[in-house]
Amino acid sequence: MSHELISKKDLLDLTGISYGQLYRWKRKNLIPEDWFIRKSTFTGQETFFPKQKIMERIDKIQTMKENLSLDELADMFSPTASSLNLTASELISRGIASETVMNFFLEHTGVSGEFPFDQILNLYMLSSMLESGDIQLDEGRMLLELLKEHSKQLQKKDAIIIFIRKLGISSCLILMNGEDVFFEKGTKMVARLSITKCMEELKTKLL
Amino acid sequence: MSGQNHVKIHGSGSASGGTYDKITIRGEGTILDDVECQVFKTFGTSELQGDIRYEKLDVFGETNVKGAMHGTGLKVIGQLTSGSDAVIHHTKVRGSLDLAGGIKGEKADIKGSISSGGNIEMETFQLHGNFVAAGLLSAEVLDVGLRFGVSRAAEIGGSKISIKKKSALPFLPFGKGDGTLEVKIIEGDDITIENTRADIVRGKNVTIGSGCEIGLVEYSESFKHNSNSTIKEKIFNGSYEKPQMK
């Protein structure tokens, strides 16, 4: 995650969007309030953005606004749970999780019938970590425990899940409004997952 | 919603919060807690001690809402104050609307004044009178007539921004002369301003009318300038231009 900033003016030059569009997207909550970073420069107040995040976001908006309304887009970017309820078999057929992962998930969470969005998200995160081979089943259980325990925090923006391992012993943690974490020598970070990113990926899959 | 669930207060009285179809207050009334209703009409003085969610809210007189407001249509003839944020699709004010928090909506049509302790964000914002926003005033189309007093905002941003002076009506007891605007930054695609003091104005097409004092204008397409306004610095597409002195 780079923390490079880009000024509003450079952003408009680079992307070719207008002030009107930028403010419209801000009003429609397509661009989060806390990405607008105000700093004093020699010309007075200037607004800056986290470069990588805003460039990705604008790229997404521009490619998707052809077939989605701004409100639908806002819903997609919003970190709040949307009103989707799907059953286990529907989720498998949409490729959110494999049957194996699904069975494992059902076994350890006791979810049945329709999945609320937060459970779908948990499933998706579990699935992506298991399928990538970063973690094993035992650690998957650990992940589910963590997600269950701190479900409140996960509704918030910018939560990041980190898996670490040292000498074969593993642990996981949730990082809020993540700046940086530092580990002692010999600790390996095996997986790092941004919840906001997962949510967006998931929503594009579900749409 | 149950079929016939109305509250009527005639004279003086109070009612508990809850869910109602229609609430009418004539005289003086207090709603003691959060309330949700289809239609809320108040004539006289009223106070809501919680949040309110509504379809339609009509205020004739004076109303104070302690909590947040969430609704479709708001009409104020008189004065409405709120101690929190508001989300209102259509706002019509003839008098004043004062919010401690921010307000978001589709359209606002205001004759009188609006003040917000946060941001004012609308698709269409029309105002004749005076406004104060502690944060950002943002609208797709912003059409302001400055009638009286000093309007203020930290920032103004949008697509079409027009801020003009309108003389106060001669028989109204407002201060003499026109209204003025003080703002740090104005950014938009098409900007026309009068009677404005701003540090920075940035846009595609910028017209600085009479009575302005601007620190820096940055424009990318066209620029017009009334000679009785002062502009310290001007930048066209990144290149510095010497301001012309009359």
Interface residues (C-beta under 8 A of the other chain):
Chain A: K8 K9 S18 Y19 G20 Q21 L22 Y23 R24 K26 R27 T43 G44 Q45
Chain B: K104 E121 M122 E123 S138 E140 G157 G158 S159 K160 K184 I185 E187 G188 D189 D199 I200 R202 G203 K204 G215 L216 E218
